[in-house]
């Protein structure tokens, strides 16, 4: 539903102003179904070292902080397009935001995905079900980024330069984190 071809088809059925809101609603329903029908798998591994557990729990907390503090309060009202629906009801036009790179977007192109990956993988106790979920969602995120970035380059001409300059997921190699060779920067951008 996030791809442009689907949005074009979907807005023939629903008004364009509610396209994003219906996407978020239906994505949430899909996740609820996934959580409801998920079956436990009995195998698990755990980190017994206190420092290792603490490091994973800190990474987990940082992941949630990244998701909630850096992304949701700043983006959710606009990304769900509640503002667009509200302004439409008032008979006023919605002004879309232009391309911007605030806060963590200066260090990685997809800080929300970094937060989710930290949440998925920072588990002091890793069950087989959690491992399957982490692998599946990581694969989904990495594939989704390719489609998303293709659209971003198409809609924002300055995104190509931003993409060349800022790493996708891992901040190592970013010019903001110090001088690195061009080879290391290119490798980091691929991650």
C-alpha positions in Angstrom: 0.0 0.0 0.0 3.0 2.3 0.4 4.0 2.1 -3.3 2.9 4.8 -5.7 1.1 2.5 -8.1 -1.1 1.2 -5.2 -1.8 4.8 -4.0 -2.9 5.8 -7.5 -5.3 2.8 -7.7 -6.5 3.2 -4.1 -7.4 6.9 -4.6 -9.8 5.9 -7.3 -11.7 4.1 -4.5 -11.2 6.5 -1.5 -10.6 10.2 -1.5 -6.9 11.2 -1.8 -7.1 13.0 1.5 -7.8 9.8 3.5 -5.3 7.6 1.5 -2.6 7.7 4.1 -5.0 7.3 7.0 -6.5 4.2 5.5 -3.0 2.8 4.9 -2.0 3.3 8.5 -5.3 1.8 9.7 -5.1 -1.3 7.5 -1.4 -1.8 8.4 -2.3 -1.7 12.0 -5.1 -4.3 11.5 -2.5 -6.5 9.7 -0.2 -6.3 12.7 -3.0 -7.0 15.1 -3.8 -10.2 13.1 -0.1 -11.2 13.1 0.1 -10.7 16.9 -3.2 -12.5 17.5 -2.4 -15.6 15.3 1.3 -15.8 16.3 2.2 -19.3 17.7 5.0 -19.7 20.2 8.0 -21.8 19.3 9.7 -23.6 22.2 13.4 -23.0 21.8 15.2 -20.1 23.4 18.7 -18.7 24.1 19.6 -16.2 26.7 22.5 -13.9 27.7 23.5 -14.8 31.3 26.3 -12.2 31.5 25.1 -9.2 33.5 26.9 -6.7 31.3 25.7 -8.4 28.2 22.1 -8.3 29.4 22.5 -4.6 30.4 23.9 -3.7 27.0 21.0 -5.5 25.2 18.4 -3.9 27.5 20.0 -0.4 26.9 20.0 -1.1 23.2 16.3 -2.1 23.4 15.5 1.0 25.3 17.4 3.2 22.9 15.4 1.5 20.1 12.1 2.5 21.7 13.3 6.0 22.4 14.3 6.3 18.8 10.9 5.1 17.6 8.9 7.3 20.1 11.0 10.3 20.9 12.6 11.0 17.5 9.9 9.9 15.2 6.4 9.5 16.4 5.7 12.9 18.1 7.2 14.8 15.1 5.8 12.7 12.3 2.7 10.8 13.3 0.2 13.7 13.0 1.4 14.4 9.5 2.3 10.9 8.4 -1.2 9.6 9.3 -2.5 12.7 7.6 -4.9 13.6 10.3 -4.1 17.2 9.6 -5.0 16.7 5.9 -8.4 15.1 6.9 -9.1 17.8 9.5 -8.2 20.6 7.1 -10.3 19.0 4.4 -13.3 18.9 6.8 -12.8 22.6 7.4 -12.6 23.3 3.6 -8.9 24.4 3.8 -6.1 23.0 1.7 -3.4 20.8 3.1 0.2 22.0 2.6 2.6 19.0 2.3 6.0 19.4 4.0 9.0 19.6 1.6 12.1 17.4 1.9 13.8 18.0 5.3 16.5 16.2 7.3 16.0 17.2 11.0 17.7 15.6 14.0 18.7 12.0 13.5 18.1 12.2 9.7 21.5 14.0 9.6 23.2 10.7 10.7 21.1 8.0 9.1 18.5 8.1 6.3 16.0 5.9 8.2 16.2 6.5 12.0 12.7 4.9 12.5 13.9 1.7 11.0 17.1 1.8 13.1 14.9 2.1 16.2 12.7 -0.9 15.1 15.8 -3.0 14.3 17.2 -2.3 17.7 13.9 -3.3 19.3 13.6 -6.5 17.3 17.2 -7.7 17.8 18.0 -6.4 21.4 16.6 -9.4 23.3 18.5 -10.8 26.3 16.2 -13.9 25.8 15.9 -14.9 22.2 13.1 -17.4 21.5 12.9 -19.2 18.2 9.6 -17.3 17.5 11.4 -14.0 18.2 14.3 -14.9 16.0 11.9 -15.8 13.1 10.0 -12.5 13.7 13.3 -10.5 13.8 14.6 -12.1 10.6 11.3 -11.6 8.8 10.9 -7.9 9.8 14.5 -7.2 9.1 14.1 -8.6 5.6 10.9 -6.7 5.1 12.6 -3.4 6.2 15.6 -3.9 3.9 13.4 -4.6 0.9 11.0 -1.8 1.8 13.9 0.7 2.0 14.8 0.0 -1.6 11.3 0.7 -2.9 10.9 3.8 -0.6 14.2 5.3 -1.7 13.4 4.8 -5.3 10.2 6.8 -4.8 12.0 9.5 -2.7 14.6 10.0 -5.5 11.7 10.4 -8.0 9.8 12.9 -5.8 12.6 14.9 -4.2 15.5 15.6 -6.5 17.7 16.6 -3.5 17.3 13.1 -2.1 19.9 11.6 -4.5 22.6 13.9 -2.9 21.3 13.2 0.6 21.5 9.4 -0.2 25.1 9.8 -1.4 26.1 11.7 1.7 24.2 10.0 4.6 24.3 6.2 5.4 21.1 4.2 5.2 21.0 2.4 8.6 24.4 2.4 10.3 25.8 5.9 11.2 29.5 4.7 10.9 31.0 6.3 7.8 28.8 9.4 7.9 30.8 12.7 7.5 29.1 13.8 10.8 31.0 11.1 12.7 34.5 12.0 11.5 36.7 11.7 8.5 36.6 8.3 6.8 37.9 7.1 3.5 35.5 7.2 0.6 35.6 3.4 0.4 34.3 3.0 4.0 31.7 5.7 3.5 30.4 3.8 0.4 30.3 0.5 2.2 28.4 2.1 5.2 25.8 3.6 2.8 25.0 0.2 1.5 24.1 -1.0 5.0 
